């Protein structure tokens, strides 16, 4: 049985954790999580730069829970999303929330650009390694290469719908052995139950990610 994780609150965050947001938005995030019956549990590292690897990702509801958690803690987290989400009025909101638009068809230098942005203004970067909500064959590895380039830890977390918890299950410092590190992350997340288990990606079924 997995060890029970401690609750995460603003007061438990270290002084180096980048902060952002208004107290009113924090209250709103806390209210949304409370109304949905969700909690944030685990341990966050006391660093100004980190990559948050979120998996498994099977539902759009994950985004609402994730944004509410970020706002409730007032942590400065930026995230990457499909460029089509950054259009119109929704796009303005996405930018304001810290979104970074990504066009997957023309993102050949995405890692380098993202690293440059974060080096200019340290923050945490949230990424769903699966890159899709429907049964990915393999994890995309851009998040790992970003963490390597920044010499930043990868904070591993998932949205467990069985427990109704945002579970921060561990931290991995890239060792250079990407296959081994990714396998370790998958193992940390195996008991996280997503909203749609039938959409779970192949690395979780195999218990080891593909290279």
N, C-alpha and C positions, 0 to 999 in steps of 0.2 A: 504494500500500500504506500502511495506517495505521501511524503510528509506534508502536514498542513502548513500553509504559508501565511506569514503575518500580513495584516492589513497595511496598505500603503496610503499615507496621508501627506498633505503638504508639510506638516511639521517633521515628518521623518525623512524628508529629502535633504541630501547633503548640500553644503554651501556652494559647491562648484556646479551643481545642476543648473543649466540655463533656464531662466524663468521668463514668462511672458503671459500677458492676459490681464483682464480686469477682474476684480473680486466678484462683480455681478455675473460675469460669464462663468466664473468658477462655481458660484452658487447654482447657476442654471445647469451646468454639467453634473453637479452633485444631485440636483433634483431629478434630472432625467434618469440617471443611474438608479436612484432610489425608487422611482416609480416603476422602473423595469425590473427591479429586484436584484441589480447587479452590484458587485464589489470589485475592488482592485486589490490584488494580493501579490506578495512576493517581495523582493529586495532590488532596488535600483542602485546602480553604481554611482559614486560621487565623482562624476567627470563632466567636463563641459562639452565633450563631443562623443557621440555614440551612434551606432546604427541599430535601430529596433527592427528585428526580424519577426514578422507576425504570420503565424501559420497554425493550423490550416485555415484557409480563407474560402468560404463556400457561399457567402450571402452578403447582400448589400447592407443588411442590418449590422454587420461587423463594423462598417464605417461609422454609423451613428454611435455605436458603443465606444469605438476608439476615440472619436472626436470628443465625446462627452467625458471620457476618462482624461484626455489631455487637458481639456478646459478645467476640469475639476481640480487637477493638480497644479495647474498654471505652469506646466513645463513647456519650454520652447521646442516644439517638435515640428519639423517640416515633413511633408510627405509627397510622394510622386503619384501622379494619376494620369489617366488618359487625357490627351490634349482636348478632346471633345467636351470634357467636363468643365473646361475653363472658358466656355463661350457664354455670352449674354450675362444676365444678372447672376446666374449661378456661378459663372466664372469669376466675377468680382468677389463673391463670397469665398470661393475656393482659394483665391490668391490671399485674401485677408486672413484666412485660417492657416496659411503657411504652405499652401500647395505649390508644387513644382510640376508644370505640364510636361508630359512626355509623349512624343510621337514615336511609337515603336518602329515605324517604318524608316525613320531617318535619325536614329539615335546611336550612330556608330561611335561618337565620342562622348556619350552620355556620362560615363564614369569620370572622365577628366573634367567635364564641365561641372558636374555635381561636386566633386572634390574642391574645385576652385571656389565655388560659391560658399561652401561650408568653412573653408580655410579663412575666407574674408570675414565671416561672421559665425563663430562657433555655435552650433546647435545640435540637436538630435535629429536624425533622419529616420522616418518610419517607412518600411517597405514590406510588401507581401511577396516573398521569394517565389511563390507559385505563379504569380503573374496572371492568374485567372481564377474564377470561382468554380470552374467545372473540370475537375479531374485532370490536373496537369500531369504530363508524362515525366517531367523533371523540374527541378527548381532552376530559376534563372540565377546566375551567379554574380550579377552586377553589384548586389549589395555587399557581397563578400569582398570583391575587389575594391569597392569604395572604402570599406573598413580597413583593408590592408593598406591602402594609399594614405589614409588618415592616421594610421596606427591607433585605431579606435576600437574599443570593445564592441562586440555584437550582443545586444540584450535580446534574449529569446523569450517570446511571449505568445500566448494564444487566447482566444475567446472560447471558454468552455461553457457550452449551453446547458450541460447537465448540472454543473455547480452554479451557473450564473456568475462566473468570475472572469475578470481579466487576469490571467495567470502569468506572472513574470517568473519563468521557471529556471532561469539561469543566465550566465554571461560567459561568452566565449571570446577569448583574445585570438585573432587569427594567427595560426602557427606557420602558415605557408603550405601545410598539408590540407588542401581544401576538401578533399574527399573525406578525410577523417573528421574534420571539423563539422562538415555538414551532417555526417552520420551521427555525430554527437548531439547536434541540435534536434534532429529528428527524434532521437531517443528521449530527449528531454520533454518532447511534446506528445508522445504516443498516447497519453491518457487524457489529452484535451479533446473533448467531444464537440465537433462543430455543429452548426445549425442543420446542415445537410450532410450527414455522414456518407451518403451514397455518392457524393461528389468529391470525396477525399482523394488527394493526389497519389500517384503511384509510389513516391518515396515513402509514404506512411504505410502503404500496403506491403511494400518490400522491406520496410524497416531500415532502409538505407537509400540515400539519394543517388540518382544517376549522375555521372560526371558531365 
